[in-house]
Amino acid sequence: MAPKATHCREGEAGYNVFLEGTMGDTQKSPTISTQTQKIASQVASDPGGSSASGACDSPPILIPESSLARIKELATLDPEMVFISLAHRIDLHLLRKSFKQLRKNESTGVDKVTAKEYAVELDKNLYNLHQRLRRGQYVASPVKRIWIDKEDGKQRPIGITALEDKIVQKAVTSLLEVVYEPIFHDFSHGFRSGHSQHMAIAEIRDKCTSLNINWIVSADITGLFDNISKKLLREMIQLRVNDGGILRLIGKWLNAGVSEAGNIIYPEKGTPQGGVISPVLSNIFLHYVLDEWYVREVLPRLKGKCFMIRFADDCVPRRQTLLQ
């Protein structure tokens, strides 16, 4: 009888998974080259890639593909779960994927580096960025502010983030979206995958017709991105994500400052202007401040049929009868 085997490995979310079964006959492993064996050994012994190429400033030869499927599964199964270990998921694969998802325009931040220039030595640049993240040496750059003309003759500010900040922000955004999507309400349509302005408009039309809605209230949160409390935002994030590495990165972006006309200012409130991560941060903030408040506090106290649709900082509460 074959001996019974029990061994343990680390699961995707850091859990120990015990595998049991009988050890049957194994097939002979195929012959591989000495060079391939060496590469595989280097990657296995140093998954971060610090020695895979024999030089500390060179990218690894092999980059394993990571998956966020397990995190998504856990986030969906348990809406109350608090994630305390996510930062290590920002690996070379996720950084490369994040770079490819960025808009490749010619505008540059304070670093004056375009995506085209960065892509010339993409592997090396991403590897160096990853090493700085691992060692805690990553420093966020101030956001470059420019002003553009509006149709009414006024001007509005536009923020341009440094390229590497965009890459890391996109990576963190990917992690936060996986964790928060399962708990966001369906009536929230702004800056979410699978949602759009057209969906929001269609839902308004369908709900008004089916529920016989007579009163409509349209609301807009003026200057949302510029006025979010940094302290409250951090406290709200910690309700779902209490990972020191992720919180430190967000803190660096919130406090990096704004560069304008050669001067750097440090606003006391607001999210990174023009930052890739700002939309998801605003959605997290409004989820707790507005959406949850509406569902838990407002709806139970209302008479008649009502609903709310929100797209980013615009919301439209509707009800059958006007409140007296």
Protein Blocks (a to p, Z undefined) as FASTA:
>chain_A
ZZddddddddfkopacddddddddddddddddfklmmmmmmmmmmmnopmmnopakbccf
bdcdddfklmmmmmmmmmmbccfbfklmmcfklmmmmmmmpccdfbdcfkopafklmmmm
mmlmmmmmmmmmmnopaccddddddddddfkopacddddddfklmmmmmmmmmmmmmmmm
mmpcfklmghpehiafklmmmmmmmmmmmnopabdcddddehklmmccfklmmmmmmmmm
ccfklmmmmmmmmmnopaeehiacddfbdcdehiaklmmmmmmmmmmmmmmmmmmmmmmm
pgcjdddddehjaccdddfbdcZZ
